[in-house]
Amino acid sequence: MSLLSAIQWDTFLSQHPEAHLLQTPAWGALKAAHGWEPYYVQAQAAGAQVLFRKLPLGFHIAYIPKGPVGQEWNSLWPEVDRLCRQKRAVFLKVEPDQFEPAPQWMSAGLRGFLPGQKPIQPRRSVVIDLSGPPEAWLERMKQKTRYNIRLAERKGIQIQPSADIETYQRLAAVTGQRDGFGVHNLAYHRRAYELYACRGESVLLVASYQERSLAAVMVFRHGSRAWYLYGASNDMERNRMPTYLLQWEAMRWAAQQGCTSYDLWGIPDAEEDQLEQSFSGRSDGLWGVYRFKRGFGGTVVRSVGAWDRVYQPALYRLYHLWESKRSSRED
């Protein structure tokens, strides 16, 4: 079996600068601290970081987030299958790093997979083109967003890089309570920031007014792409529009690092015409963030979704029955 160490996997990724952030060994290390076990598999020019999570009785779920890396997947699957069977995986979930329409080669590369019942990562996002000067980015934005960025500057909002994860966590707690969603704990956010900051691949930007922290974003980069994964704000001075200036400065940071795209990561999974018809009247779930994100002039994209390779059919059905009952209780 062609298993690599984390260092060897990092070397492999250096030959694939297009690889997604979620395939980096730092992401595996982050998930290892929170219930997942990463393995790195290579076969010829393709490879994958495979995460395993324990189930009762010694079984596992296997997951390849935003991978595999490379296009020669057919050579990779026998190695991944061998590992999954060794780990007694009930199924393997793969979420390729591809947007619709899927490339022609992908259907052959996913032979033997079923459409996944439930994706883990959000399927739809807004991706901003960072090519050209910042003035060109502004031109592509909605007029109201441009206005709010300049308003924040005029009203004295200051944006500074920081390593103060405790402040971020306090802001995140307010955001979660206000908007009704769960947030990662302090240990998770600190680990995520530190794993990438030591490589120059993450930044925590904090917006403040008169030395009071109002909002913050945590942005990550790999290769030529950057992702806005975590953001938070409190309820003070919202009329000064600190979150708009924060995103502007995050985009500028990404471009300074050589990135050509900035992924705003996660909007409702609805067609564009429905998004535009409904965003002004909805604030539930991801609708509230879509109202904000749409203004930055990006392109709405949709991933090819999740695909499952089933090793234990009866347990696979049982698992999804349990999942659906758990989801209904949470709703």
C-alpha positions in Angstrom: 0.0 0.0 0.0 1.4 3.4 -1.0 1.0 5.2 2.3 2.9 8.5 2.8 3.9 10.3 5.9 2.6 13.9 6.4 6.0 15.3 5.3 6.0 13.1 2.2 2.4 14.2 1.5 3.4 17.8 1.8 6.2 17.1 -0.8 3.7 15.5 -3.1 1.4 18.5 -2.8 4.3 20.9 -3.7 4.0 19.3 -7.2 0.2 20.1 -7.2 -0.2 23.8 -6.4 -3.8 23.5 -7.5 -4.7 21.2 -4.5 -7.4 22.4 -2.2 -6.7 23.6 1.4 -8.7 20.7 2.8 -6.2 18.3 1.3 -3.2 19.8 3.1 -1.5 17.9 6.0 -2.3 20.9 8.2 -6.0 20.2 7.7 -5.4 16.6 8.6 -3.6 17.7 11.7 -6.5 20.0 12.6 -9.0 17.2 12.2 -6.8 14.7 14.1 -7.2 16.9 17.2 -11.0 16.6 16.8 -11.9 13.0 16.2 -10.5 12.1 12.8 -7.4 10.1 11.8 -5.6 11.2 8.6 -3.9 8.9 6.1 -2.1 9.9 2.9 -2.3 7.6 -0.1 -0.5 8.0 -3.4 -0.6 5.9 -6.6 1.3 7.2 -9.7 0.4 10.9 -10.2 -2.7 10.9 -8.0 -3.1 11.0 -4.2 -5.5 11.7 -1.5 -5.7 12.6 2.2 -8.2 10.2 3.6 -9.8 11.0 7.0 -11.3 8.2 9.2 -13.8 8.7 12.0 -14.6 5.9 14.4 -18.0 4.3 14.7 -19.1 1.7 17.3 -17.8 -1.9 17.1 -14.6 -1.0 15.4 -16.1 0.4 12.2 -15.2 3.7 10.5 -16.4 6.4 8.1 -13.8 7.4 5.5 -13.8 10.8 3.9 -11.8 12.6 1.2 -12.5 16.3 1.4 -12.0 18.2 -1.8 -9.9 15.5 -3.4 -8.4 13.4 -4.7 -5.4 15.4 -6.0 -4.5 14.9 -9.6 -6.7 13.2 -12.3 -5.5 9.6 -12.5 -8.1 8.4 -10.0 -8.5 4.9 -11.3 -5.0 4.0 -10.3 -5.7 5.4 -6.8 -8.9 3.6 -5.8 -7.4 0.1 -5.4 -5.0 1.6 -2.8 -7.8 3.6 -1.1 -10.1 0.5 -1.1 -7.4 -1.6 0.5 -6.9 1.0 3.3 -10.7 1.4 3.8 -11.2 -2.3 4.2 -8.3 -2.5 6.6 -9.9 0.2 8.7 -13.3 -1.5 8.4 -14.9 1.5 6.7 -18.6 1.3 6.2 -18.3 3.7 3.3 -16.0 6.3 1.8 -17.4 9.8 1.1 -15.5 11.8 -1.6 -16.2 15.4 -2.3 -14.1 16.3 -5.4 -12.6 19.8 -5.8 -14.5 20.3 -9.0 -17.3 22.8 -9.9 -20.3 22.0 -12.2 -20.3 21.1 -15.0 -18.1 18.2 -14.1 -15.2 17.6 -16.4 -15.6 14.7 -18.8 -12.9 12.6 -17.2 -14.5 12.7 -13.8 -17.4 10.2 -14.6 -14.9 7.5 -15.3 -12.9 8.4 -12.3 -15.9 7.9 -10.0 -17.1 4.6 -11.5 -18.4 2.4 -8.7 -19.5 5.4 -6.6 -23.1 6.4 -5.7 -24.3 10.0 -5.4 -23.9 10.9 -1.8 -27.0 11.5 0.3 -25.6 14.4 2.3 -22.6 16.6 1.5 -20.3 17.7 4.3 -19.0 20.9 2.8 -21.3 23.5 1.3 -22.0 22.8 -2.3 -22.5 26.4 -3.5 -20.2 29.4 -2.9 -19.2 32.8 -4.3 -15.7 33.0 -5.7 -14.1 36.4 -6.3 -11.6 37.0 -9.1 -8.5 38.8 -7.7 -6.8 39.3 -11.0 -6.1 42.9 -12.0 -5.8 45.9 -9.6 -8.0 46.3 -6.6 -9.9 49.1 -8.4 -11.1 46.4 -10.8 -12.5 44.4 -7.9 -14.4 47.4 -6.7 -15.9 47.9 -10.1 -17.3 44.4 -10.1 -19.0 44.8 -6.7 -22.6 45.9 -6.1 -22.8 49.7 -5.6 -24.0 49.3 -2.0 -21.0 47.1 -1.1 -18.6 49.7 -2.5 -20.4 52.4 -0.5 -20.2 50.4 2.7 -16.4 49.7 2.3 -15.8 53.4 1.9 -18.2 54.3 4.7 -16.3 52.1 7.1 -13.0 53.8 6.1 -14.6 57.3 6.6 -16.1 56.3 10.0 -12.8 55.3 11.5 -12.8 51.5 11.3 -9.3 50.1 11.7 -8.3 46.7 10.3 -5.2 45.0 11.8 -3.8 41.5 11.7 -3.8 39.8 15.1 -3.0 36.5 16.9 -5.6 37.1 19.6 -7.7 34.0 19.2 -9.5 34.7 22.5 -10.9 37.9 21.1 -12.1 36.1 18.0 -13.8 33.4 20.1 -15.7 36.1 22.1 -16.9 37.6 18.8 -17.8 34.1 17.5 -19.9 33.4 20.6 -21.9 36.5 20.0 -22.4 35.7 16.4 -23.5 32.1 17.1 -26.1 33.3 19.7 -27.4 36.1 17.5 -27.7 34.1 14.3 -28.6 30.7 15.8 -25.8 28.4 14.7 -23.1 26.5 16.5 -19.4 27.6 16.5 -16.2 25.8 17.0 -14.6 26.1 20.4 -11.5 28.1 21.3 -9.1 25.1 20.9 -10.3 24.4 17.4 -9.9 28.0 16.2 -6.5 28.3 17.8 -5.3 25.1 16.2 -6.6 26.1 12.8 -5.0 29.5 12.9 -1.6 28.3 14.2 -1.2 25.3 11.9 -1.4 27.6 8.9 0.0 30.8 10.3 3.4 29.2 10.9 3.5 28.6 7.1 2.3 32.1 6.2 -1.0 30.6 5.0 -3.5 32.1 7.4 -4.3 35.5 8.8 -6.7 36.7 11.5 -7.9 40.2 10.7 -9.7 42.2 13.4 -11.9 45.3 12.8 -11.9 47.8 15.6 -13.2 51.3 16.4 -11.6 53.4 19.2 -9.7 50.2 20.3 -12.9 48.1 20.7 -12.9 44.9 18.6 -16.0 44.7 16.5 -15.5 41.9 14.0 -12.9 39.5 12.8 -12.2 37.1 9.9 -9.9 34.1 9.6 -8.7 33.6 6.1 -6.5 30.7 4.7 -4.6 30.3 1.5 -2.9 27.5 -0.5 -1.4 27.8 -3.9 -3.2 30.5 -5.8 -6.5 30.3 -3.9 -7.7 31.8 -0.6 -10.8 30.9 1.5 -12.8 32.8 4.0 -13.7 30.0 6.4 -14.5 31.7 9.7 -15.9 35.1 10.6 -17.5 36.8 13.6 -18.9 40.1 14.8 -20.6 41.6 17.8 -23.5 44.0 17.9 -21.6 47.2 18.5 -21.1 49.9 15.9 -22.7 47.9 13.1 -23.7 51.2 11.4 -20.0 51.7 10.7 -20.0 48.6 8.4 -16.8 46.9 9.8 -17.5 43.5 8.2 -17.4 45.1 4.7 -14.0 46.7 5.2 -12.7 43.4 6.8 -13.5 41.4 3.6 -11.9 44.1 1.5 -8.7 43.9 3.5 -8.8 40.1 3.5 -9.0 40.2 -0.3 -6.1 42.5 -0.4 -4.1 40.2 1.9 -4.9 37.2 -0.4 -3.7 39.1 -3.5 -0.5 40.1 -1.7 0.2 36.4 -1.1 -0.1 35.7 -4.8 -3.7 34.4 -4.8 -5.9 35.0 -7.8 -9.2 33.9 -6.3 -11.0 34.4 -3.0 -13.7 31.9 -2.0 -16.4 33.2 0.3 -17.3 29.6 1.2 -21.0 28.7 1.6 -24.3 30.1 0.4 -27.7 28.5 0.1 -27.8 25.6 -2.4 -30.3 27.2 -4.7 -30.3 28.3 -8.4 -29.1 31.8 -9.0 -32.6 33.1 -10.0 -34.0 31.8 -6.8 -31.1 33.3 -4.8 -31.8 36.7 -6.3 -35.6 36.4 -5.8 -35.5 35.3 -2.2 -32.4 36.8 -0.5 -34.1 40.1 0.5 -36.9 38.3 2.3 -35.0 35.5 4.1 -32.4 35.5 6.8 -32.5 31.8 7.9 -29.6 29.5 7.5 -27.1 30.7 4.9 -29.6 33.2 3.4 -28.4 36.0 5.7 -24.8 35.5 4.7 -25.7 35.4 1.0 -27.2 38.8 1.2 -23.8 40.0 2.4 -21.6 37.9 0.1 -23.4 38.6 -3.1 -22.3 42.2 -3.0 -18.6 41.5 -3.5 -19.0 40.8 -7.2 -18.0 37.2 -7.3 -19.2 34.3 -9.4 -21.7 31.8 -7.9 -20.3 28.3 -8.3 -21.6 24.8 -7.3 -19.5 21.8 -6.6 -20.1 18.4 -8.1 -21.2 17.3 -4.6 -20.5 14.2 -2.6 -20.0 10.6 -3.8 -20.1 7.5 -1.7 -18.3 4.2 -2.2 -20.0 1.5 -0.1 -18.2 -1.3 1.6 -20.8 -2.5 4.0 -24.3 -2.1 2.4 -26.4 -3.1 5.4 -24.5 -0.9 7.8 -24.5 2.0 5.2 -28.3 1.9 5.1 -28.5 1.7 8.9 -26.1 4.6 9.3 -28.2 6.9 7.0 -31.3 5.9 8.9 -29.7 6.9 12.1 -28.4 10.2 10.4 -31.9 11.1 9.2 -33.5 10.5 12.6 -30.8 12.6 14.3 -31.3 15.4 11.7 -35.0 15.4 12.3 -34.5 15.7 16.1 -32.1 18.7 15.6 -34.6 20.4 13.3 
